[in-house]
């Protein structure tokens, strides 16, 4: 039996044969997925049942997040039972051979008697599925603001972050323990704004306990995906690109804000693992993950070298690589090591050369060629990386690319009632893919990137689109607790104007670079740093209304509509930035 791709031909076969579809959603790094695929789905009796009574479709959840978000049961593997149109009938996670054979027979028999009766039968005792028919949407779900944007949102999420955190080991969760880096970052920002000692204690406790726990690979660096116990022990030992760069980022933040040398060492160790294991040197971008291997995880370095490292999934994912770019740029500023900025720009240039199309935007993944263009997550994280590159590298070619990407995303994905859809409209899509979702996480990343782009360029339309996107979730954010810390951080950016430092001077002059480095080094909850070269960036200089000084580079410091300092001295700049 041959597994089919998600395409028109597969669903045409289901219609012609009048049989249901089995959609197997797996992850390349998931050992339970591999066991199901190799030991159970490959069994002769299972294969025979599938061949006779089903059309079988296989997708990788990381390569097809659009499918995963609509059909996954909340974990992997997912076995989703669909009708010939691709509509969901029901779903299961891992089933052993006997359970799966019984389910196959139940679905095949029930489908022949009628899909609706089968849907009801499979739904008994099951939670509602992501792709299942939903009740009529509320105004909030449609993107119509229920309450105005206000600092109350920030305060409510702050309370939730504190109330739901583990008071002993930090982080969130009593069984499966994930660190939630965006919540730690938000807590650190709120501590600087409020001086609340509870927030600082939470940040330190989480970073220290996670650092000391088994979820941290103290031998080679980096972090395993999650722990199964509250004390960060008994981890699932796959290592993901996205979760590692996000965790490295918060250790860099901890180094920068708190001056903790252990946090610095953890960040550096993680970066070295990232470079040695996940970097694909041929393309200059990072592979998606390293497989789980519990035995390897418990070995010392010598034993690991003798055994050989677990293999890596070679797929290059745009959104995850964009996250890596932002972390590497941060690392260069915090650690004072230019090699991380050089790697960040190499990776970003690869994304813009290979994954960008001026009509469809960023594609999602690369396996020798780009695939699946136009998903919001790829546009949002790449936009953020371009904005970061403009700030950290002082090269406004990235700013021009950011404006182009922002404009295309607004044109293609903006919902009529505000916010952004996760994908472009496709009238020929099957099943759940005909419906477009609005993710609060991806909308928050997009909104924050647009807000920062507005501050860098002076274009207020970006701020208006960001504000509308954030306002569209005011009626629904509360149900997500600490999971929406990223949303609260974006809302906070509207009400706590960032410090804006504009360095005017020849971009490659040592004095200009010294001012840029001084602007980026200290921890400041929210800052914008831009470099305007009077010869190269005449339009930006005109918009800024700042002078082109003949006596060398100057740094101008402002917040909101108040300009309050200028200096040529890199040593004085951090103090001026932190004055308010």
Secondary structure, DSSP 4 states (H G I P E B T S, - for coil): --PBPSSHHHHHHHHHHT-EEEEEEE-TT-HHHHHIIIIITTSHHHHHHHHHHEEEEEEETTTTHHHHHHH--SSSSEEEEE-TTS-EEEEES---HHHHHHHHHHHHHHHHH-HHHHHHHHHTT-PPPTTS--PPPPTTTTT--SS---HHHHHHHHHHHHHHB-TTT-SB-SSSBB--HHHHHHHHHHHHHH--HHHHHHHHHHHHHHHHSTTB-TTT-SB-SEESSTTS-SEE--EEHHHHHHHHHHHHHHHHHH--HHHHHHHHHHHHHIIIIIEETTTTEE-SEE---HHHHTS-HHHHHHH-PPPEE--EEHHHHHHHHHHHHHHHHHH--HHHHHHHHHHHHHHHHHSEETTTEEEEEESSSEEEE--HHHHHHHHHHHHHHHHHH--THHHHHHHHHHHHHHHHHB-TTSSB-SS---TT--GGGGS----HHHHHHHHHHHHHHHHHH--HHHHHHHHHHHHTTTTTGGGGGGGGHHHHHHHHHHHSPPEEEEEES-TTSHHHHHHHHHHHHS--SSEEEEEE-TTT-HHHHHHHT----TTS-EEEEEETTEEEEEES-HHHHHHHHTT-
